Amino acid sequence: MSAKGYFRQAYDLEGPEDARRLYGAWAPDYDSEMIEAEGYRGPEILAVEVERRVSDRTGWIVDIGCGTGLVGQYLAERGFANVDGIDLVQEMLDQAAAKSCYSRLIRGNLLDRVPVNDDRYDIAVSAGTFTHSHVGPDGLDEVMRIVKPGGRALILCNGEAFASDGYEGKLRDLARLGLADLTESVETDAILGNGLKGRLLVLDIHR
Protein backbone atom coordinates (compact mmCIF):
# COMPACT_ATOMS: atom_id res chain seq x y z
CA MET A 1 0.00 0.00 0.00
CA SER A 2 1.20 3.53 -0.73
CA ALA A 3 1.99 6.13 1.91
CA LYS A 4 -1.19 7.97 0.94
CA GLY A 5 -3.21 4.85 1.62
CA TYR A 6 -1.71 4.27 5.06
CA PHE A 7 -1.93 7.97 5.89
CA ARG A 8 -5.64 8.14 5.05
CA GLN A 9 -6.37 5.04 7.10
CA ALA A 10 -4.48 6.46 10.09
CA TYR A 11 -7.24 9.02 10.65
CA ASP A 12 -9.97 6.35 10.62
CA LEU A 13 -8.68 3.93 13.25
CA GLU A 14 -11.35 2.37 15.43
CA GLY A 15 -9.25 1.03 18.28
CA PRO A 16 -5.93 -0.50 19.37
CA GLU A 17 -6.20 -3.53 17.08
CA ASP A 18 -6.71 -1.28 14.06
CA ALA A 19 -3.64 0.69 15.09
CA ARG A 20 -1.52 -2.43 15.53
CA ARG A 21 -2.53 -3.72 12.12
CA LEU A 22 -1.96 -0.47 10.25
CA TYR A 23 1.27 0.64 11.89
CA GLY A 24 2.65 -2.89 11.95
CA ALA A 25 2.41 -2.99 8.17
CA TRP A 26 3.58 0.60 7.71
CA ALA A 27 6.57 0.48 10.07
CA PRO A 28 9.36 -0.45 7.60
CA ASP A 29 8.55 2.46 5.28
CA TYR A 30 7.04 4.92 7.74
CA ASP A 31 9.98 7.32 8.05
CA SER A 32 10.69 7.74 4.36
CA GLU A 33 7.05 7.91 3.34
CA MET A 34 5.95 10.36 6.03
CA ILE A 35 8.93 12.68 5.66
CA GLU A 36 9.28 12.54 1.88
CA ALA A 37 5.69 11.99 0.73
CA GLU A 38 3.80 13.88 3.44
CA GLY A 39 6.38 16.47 4.50
CA TYR A 40 6.07 15.41 8.14
CA ARG A 41 8.03 17.72 10.47
CA GLY A 42 6.32 17.15 13.81
CA PRO A 43 9.17 15.25 15.54
CA GLU A 44 11.78 17.81 14.50
CA ILE A 45 9.58 20.73 15.55
CA LEU A 46 8.98 19.12 18.94
CA ALA A 47 12.68 18.44 19.51
CA VAL A 48 13.51 22.09 18.79
CA GLU A 49 10.85 23.21 21.28
CA VAL A 50 12.17 20.79 23.92
CA GLU A 51 15.70 22.09 23.40
CA ARG A 52 14.49 25.65 23.96
CA ARG A 53 12.72 24.82 27.22
CA VAL A 54 14.71 22.03 28.89
CA SER A 55 18.24 22.89 29.97
CA ASP A 56 19.07 19.65 31.82
CA ARG A 57 20.27 17.10 29.27
CA THR A 58 20.57 14.35 31.91
CA GLY A 59 16.99 14.17 33.25
CA TRP A 60 14.81 11.23 32.29
CA ILE A 61 12.47 11.80 29.35
CA VAL A 62 9.69 9.56 28.08
CA ASP A 63 8.63 9.77 24.44
CA ILE A 64 4.93 8.93 24.37
CA GLY A 65 3.90 7.17 21.16
CA CYS A 66 7.52 7.05 20.05
CA GLY A 67 6.74 5.12 16.87
CA THR A 68 9.85 4.57 14.78
CA GLY A 69 11.94 6.82 17.00
CA LEU A 70 12.06 10.08 15.07
CA VAL A 71 11.63 12.23 18.19
CA GLY A 72 14.28 10.23 20.03
CA GLN A 73 16.68 10.66 17.12
CA TYR A 74 16.24 14.43 17.07
CA LEU A 75 16.60 14.63 20.86
CA ALA A 76 19.81 12.58 20.76
CA GLU A 77 21.23 14.99 18.19
CA ARG A 78 20.59 17.75 20.74
CA GLY A 79 22.39 16.00 23.58
CA PHE A 80 19.51 14.44 25.51
CA ALA A 81 21.00 11.24 26.88
CA ASN A 82 18.27 9.52 28.90
CA VAL A 83 15.18 8.89 26.80
CA ASP A 84 12.73 5.98 26.99
CA GLY A 85 10.05 5.33 24.38
CA ILE A 86 6.54 3.92 24.70
CA ASP A 87 4.45 2.71 21.79
CA LEU A 88 1.53 0.38 21.15
CA VAL A 89 3.01 -1.37 18.11
CA GLN A 90 5.96 -3.74 18.36
CA GLU A 91 6.98 -3.30 14.72
CA MET A 92 7.33 0.45 15.28
CA LEU A 93 9.40 -0.18 18.41
CA ASP A 94 11.66 -2.47 16.36
CA GLN A 95 12.34 0.41 13.98
CA ALA A 96 13.03 2.70 16.93
CA ALA A 97 15.48 0.19 18.42
CA ALA A 98 17.53 0.29 15.23
CA LYS A 99 18.17 4.01 15.79
CA SER A 100 19.92 3.28 19.14
CA CYS A 101 18.67 6.52 20.69
CA TYR A 102 16.52 5.12 23.52
CA SER A 103 17.59 3.68 26.86
CA ARG A 104 14.49 1.51 27.04
CA LEU A 105 11.59 0.77 24.70
CA ILE A 106 8.26 -0.21 26.22
CA ARG A 107 5.18 -1.63 24.57
CA GLY A 108 2.03 -0.19 26.09
CA ASN A 109 -1.33 1.46 25.53
CA LEU A 110 -1.64 4.99 26.89
CA LEU A 111 -5.40 4.54 27.24
CA ASP A 112 -4.76 1.62 29.59
CA ARG A 113 -1.96 1.39 32.16
CA VAL A 114 1.50 1.31 30.63
CA PRO A 115 4.10 -0.89 32.40
CA VAL A 116 5.91 2.04 34.02
CA ASN A 117 6.11 2.97 37.70
CA ASP A 118 4.50 6.13 39.05
CA ASP A 119 6.68 9.27 39.07
CA ARG A 120 9.32 7.72 36.80
CA TYR A 121 10.13 10.62 34.48
CA ASP A 122 11.17 14.26 34.68
CA ILE A 123 9.76 15.14 31.25
CA ALA A 124 7.19 13.63 28.90
CA VAL A 125 7.21 14.50 25.20
CA SER A 126 4.94 13.42 22.38
CA ALA A 127 4.48 14.13 18.67
CA GLY A 128 1.90 12.54 16.40
CA THR A 129 0.05 10.61 19.10
CA PHE A 130 -2.47 13.14 20.37
CA THR A 131 -4.41 13.39 17.14
CA HIS A 132 -7.56 12.18 15.41
CA SER A 133 -8.37 8.46 15.94
CA HIS A 134 -5.25 7.85 18.03
CA VAL A 135 -4.90 8.99 21.65
CA GLY A 136 -7.34 11.67 22.73
CA PRO A 137 -7.27 13.94 25.77
CA ASP A 138 -7.92 11.07 28.20
CA GLY A 139 -4.41 9.84 27.44
CA LEU A 140 -3.14 12.76 29.51
CA ASP A 141 -4.17 10.89 32.68
CA GLU A 142 -1.43 8.32 32.19
CA VAL A 143 1.08 11.08 31.44
CA MET A 144 0.19 12.61 34.81
CA ARG A 145 0.88 9.29 36.54
CA ILE A 146 4.33 8.54 35.13
CA VAL A 147 5.79 12.08 35.31
CA LYS A 148 7.13 13.25 38.66
CA PRO A 149 5.45 16.11 40.52
CA GLY A 150 7.45 19.15 39.44
CA GLY A 151 8.02 17.64 36.01
CA ARG A 152 6.73 18.83 32.68
CA ALA A 153 4.99 17.52 29.59
CA LEU A 154 5.57 18.96 26.12
CA ILE A 155 2.98 17.60 23.73
CA LEU A 156 2.69 18.47 20.06
CA CYS A 157 -0.95 17.94 19.06
CA ASN A 158 -2.58 17.97 15.70
CA GLY A 159 -3.97 21.51 15.64
CA GLU A 160 -7.35 20.46 14.27
CA ALA A 161 -7.71 17.70 16.88
CA PHE A 162 -6.87 20.15 19.65
CA ALA A 163 -9.69 22.42 18.53
CA SER A 164 -12.32 19.71 18.11
CA ASP A 165 -11.59 16.75 20.38
CA GLY A 166 -12.08 18.11 23.90
CA TYR A 167 -8.54 19.00 24.91
CA GLU A 168 -9.41 22.38 26.37
CA GLY A 169 -12.01 20.87 28.69
CA LYS A 170 -9.60 18.14 29.80
CA LEU A 171 -6.88 20.68 30.52
CA ARG A 172 -9.30 22.73 32.62
CA ASP A 173 -10.19 19.59 34.57
CA LEU A 174 -6.53 18.82 35.26
CA ALA A 175 -6.00 22.36 36.53
CA ARG A 176 -9.15 22.27 38.68
CA LEU A 177 -8.01 19.02 40.30
CA GLY A 178 -4.55 20.44 40.98
CA LEU A 179 -2.85 17.88 38.76
CA ALA A 180 -1.29 20.11 36.10
CA ASP A 181 -1.30 23.64 34.77
CA LEU A 182 -1.13 24.52 31.10
CA THR A 183 1.64 27.10 30.97
CA GLU A 184 1.91 27.41 27.19
CA SER A 185 -0.39 26.69 24.25
CA VAL A 186 1.36 27.74 21.06
CA GLU A 187 0.51 27.23 17.39
CA THR A 188 3.56 25.84 15.61
CA ASP A 189 4.75 25.85 12.03
CA ALA A 190 3.11 23.35 9.70
CA ILE A 191 3.69 19.78 10.83
CA LEU A 192 2.67 18.34 7.44
CA GLY A 193 3.27 19.37 3.86
CA ASN A 194 -0.43 20.14 3.44
CA GLY A 195 -0.03 23.11 5.81
CA LEU A 196 -1.64 21.54 8.90
CA LYS A 197 -0.47 23.42 11.97
CA GLY A 198 0.52 21.86 15.26
CA ARG A 199 -0.40 22.96 18.76
CA LEU A 200 2.36 22.74 21.39
CA LEU A 201 1.04 22.20 24.91
CA VAL A 202 3.41 22.71 27.84
CA LEU A 203 2.12 21.42 31.17
CA ASP A 204 3.65 21.76 34.61
CA ILE A 205 2.82 18.60 36.57
CA HIS A 206 1.78 18.97 40.23
CA ARG A 207 -0.25 15.99 41.37
C-alpha positions in Angstrom: 0.0 0.0 0.0 1.2 3.5 -0.7 2.0 6.1 1.9 -1.2 8.0 0.9 -3.2 4.8 1.6 -1.7 4.3 5.1 -1.9 8.0 5.9 -5.6 8.1 5.1 -6.4 5.0 7.1 -4.5 6.5 10.1 -7.2 9.0 10.7 -10.0 6.3 10.6 -8.7 3.9 13.2 -11.4 2.4 15.4 -9.2 1.0 18.3 -5.9 -0.5 19.4 -6.2 -3.5 17.1 -6.7 -1.3 14.1 -3.6 0.7 15.1 -1.5 -2.4 15.5 -2.5 -3.7 12.1 -2.0 -0.5 10.2 1.3 0.6 11.9 2.6 -2.9 12.0 2.4 -3.0 8.2 3.6 0.6 7.7 6.6 0.5 10.1 9.4 -0.5 7.6 8.6 2.5 5.3 7.0 4.9 7.7 10.0 7.3 8.0 10.7 7.7 4.4 7.0 7.9 3.3 5.9 10.4 6.0 8.9 12.7 5.7 9.3 12.5 1.9 5.7 12.0 0.7 3.8 13.9 3.4 6.4 16.5 4.5 6.1 15.4 8.1 8.0 17.7 10.5 6.3 17.1 13.8 9.2 15.3 15.5 11.8 17.8 14.5 9.6 20.7 15.5 9.0 19.1 18.9 12.7 18.4 19.5 13.5 22.1 18.8 10.9 23.2 21.3 12.2 20.8 23.9 15.7 22.1 23.4 14.5 25.7 24.0 12.7 24.8 27.2 14.7 22.0 28.9 18.2 22.9 30.0 19.1 19.7 31.8 20.3 17.1 29.3 20.6 14.3 31.9 17.0 14.2 33.3 14.8 11.2 32.3 12.5 11.8 29.3 9.7 9.6 28.1 8.6 9.8 24.4 4.9 8.9 24.4 3.9 7.2 21.2 7.5 7.0 20.1 6.7 5.1 16.9 9.9 4.6 14.8 11.9 6.8 17.0 12.1 10.1 15.1 11.6 12.2 18.2 14.3 10.2 20.0 16.7 10.7 17.1 16.2 14.4 17.1 16.6 14.6 20.9 19.8 12.6 20.8 21.2 15.0 18.2 20.6 17.8 20.7 22.4 16.0 23.6 19.5 14.4 25.5 21.0 11.2 26.9 18.3 9.5 28.9 15.2 8.9 26.8 12.7 6.0 27.0 10.1 5.3 24.4 6.5 3.9 24.7 4.4 2.7 21.8 1.5 0.4 21.2 3.0 -1.4 18.1 6.0 -3.7 18.4 7.0 -3.3 14.7 7.3 0.4 15.3 9.4 -0.2 18.4 11.7 -2.5 16.4 12.3 0.4 14.0 13.0 2.7 16.9 15.5 0.2 18.4 17.5 0.3 15.2 18.2 4.0 15.8 19.9 3.3 19.1 18.7 6.5 20.7 16.5 5.1 23.5 17.6 3.7 26.9 14.5 1.5 27.0 11.6 0.8 24.7 8.3 -0.2 26.2 5.2 -1.6 24.6 2.0 -0.2 26.1 -1.3 1.5 25.5 -1.6 5.0 26.9 -5.4 4.5 27.2 -4.8 1.6 29.6 -2.0 1.4 32.2 1.5 1.3 30.6 4.1 -0.9 32.4 5.9 2.0 34.0 6.1 3.0 37.7 4.5 6.1 39.1 6.7 9.3 39.1 9.3 7.7 36.8 10.1 10.6 34.5 11.2 14.3 34.7 9.8 15.1 31.3 7.2 13.6 28.9 7.2 14.5 25.2 4.9 13.4 22.4 4.5 14.1 18.7 1.9 12.5 16.4 0.1 10.6 19.1 -2.5 13.1 20.4 -4.4 13.4 17.1 -7.6 12.2 15.4 -8.4 8.5 15.9 -5.3 7.9 18.0 -4.9 9.0 21.6 -7.3 11.7 22.7 -7.3 13.9 25.8 -7.9 11.1 28.2 -4.4 9.8 27.4 -3.1 12.8 29.5 -4.2 10.9 32.7 -1.4 8.3 32.2 1.1 11.1 31.4 0.2 12.6 34.8 0.9 9.3 36.5 4.3 8.5 35.1 5.8 12.1 35.3 7.1 13.2 38.7 5.5 16.1 40.5 7.4 19.1 39.4 8.0 17.6 36.0 6.7 18.8 32.7 5.0 17.5 29.6 5.6 19.0 26.1 3.0 17.6 23.7 2.7 18.5 20.1 -1.0 17.9 19.1 -2.6 18.0 15.7 -4.0 21.5 15.6 -7.3 20.5 14.3 -7.7 17.7 16.9 -6.9 20.1 19.7 -9.7 22.4 18.5 -12.3 19.7 18.1 -11.6 16.8 20.4 -12.1 18.1 23.9 -8.5 19.0 24.9 -9.4 22.4 26.4 -12.0 20.9 28.7 -9.6 18.1 29.8 -6.9 20.7 30.5 -9.3 22.7 32.6 -10.2 19.6 34.6 -6.5 18.8 35.3 -6.0 22.4 36.5 -9.1 22.3 38.7 -8.0 19.0 40.3 -4.6 20.4 41.0 -2.8 17.9 38.8 -1.3 20.1 36.1 -1.3 23.6 34.8 -1.1 24.5 31.1 1.6 27.1 31.0 1.9 27.4 27.2 -0.4 26.7 24.2 1.4 27.7 21.1 0.5 27.2 17.4 3.6 25.8 15.6 4.8 25.9 12.0 3.1 23.4 9.7 3.7 19.8 10.8 2.7 18.3 7.4 3.3 19.4 3.9 -0.4 20.1 3.4 0.0 23.1 5.8 -1.6 21.5 8.9 -0.5 23.4 12.0 0.5 21.9 15.3 -0.4 23.0 18.8 2.4 22.7 21.4 1.0 22.2 24.9 3.4 22.7 27.8 2.1 21.4 31.2 3.6 21.8 34.6 2.8 18.6 36.6 1.8 19.0 40.2 -0.3 16.0 41.4 
